Amino acid sequence: MEGNLLIIEDDTGISDMIADYMKKEGYRSAVVHEGSSALEAFRADRYDLVLLDLMLPGLSGMDVLQQLRGVSRVPILIVSAKDNEVEKALGLRFGADDYIAKPFSLIELSARIQASIRRATQYSIPEEQAVIQPTQPELLTAGDLVVDPDNFSVRKRGEDIRLTAKEFQILKLMLQHPSRVYTKAMLYEQVWNEEYYNDDNAINVHMRRLREKIEDDPSNPRYIVTLWGIGYRLGER
């Protein structure tokens, strides 16, 4: 698999190790060691995925995350020694796509990178296809929500809603099957494309963030409702 990675990591030993391993996997890598340089590097090239350490000198990793997410939907994978639920939730809340804690296996890291890039490219339109105008886009609707699967866009009462790749996949999946009830295991296996190991954190955070974006009252959702002890289903149709 080919791709261009931006590795933002202040530990040169770790960053060089990742870059060397990913080179063997067919990836190019740019390595920076602090936050402001990371933003400059991101503006200077096109990247398929960003690996971001939270603990950086100067501009923090969380600040970098927010600024990158403000201008791009590129997949962002947090790599950090801060392995606790607060940091995971905070990182995902601000738009990270995945999280892996130090110390980590390079094999697992490579698999997560490949999965994140694969998921992101599933929802991008190749330039050669962009000139082909479909007669009528196939839209998915629920209440005031209008989802265009081809253009990766969501609108609510005419206003654009910016979703991360996983948030979009969750919403799209549920709108495509409005009568189906999804357990957390089903959602994880279909959206993350990985086997479910009873780690609810990623699903809980993404679902909460999705509801904050699409619901009028996230604490009383009407688009995606919870069936306690079972899972989720589409509410508004």
Number of C-alpha atoms within 10 A of each C-alpha: 9 13 18 18 21 23 24 29 27 19 14 13 9 14 21 15 12 19 19 14 16 23 16 9 14 12 16 17 21 17 20 21 17 21 26 16 14 24 17 11 17 15 12 9 10 13 18 21 23 26 25 26 30 24 20 20 13 10 16 15 24 21 16 21 24 15 13 20 17 12 9 11 18 21 26 26 25 25 25 21 15 15 14 9 11 9 17 21 19 13 23 22 16 17 24 29 24 20 22 20 16 12 11 12 11 13 11 11 20 15 11 18 23 17 14 23 18 15 18 20 14 11 16 13 12 9 8 7 8 11 8 8 8 9 6 6 11 11 15 16 18 17 12 13 21 19 21 15 18 14 13 18 16 23 16 17 9 10 10 12 13 17 19 22 22 23 22 19 21 20 21 19 17 22 25 14 12 15 12 13 18 19 15 19 18 15 20 21 12 15 18 20 14 12 11 15 8 9 11 12 13 18 19 13 17 21 18 16 20 22 22 14 16 22 16 12 11 16 10 12 16 19 22 22 16 17 12 7 8 11 15 19 20 22 17 16 13
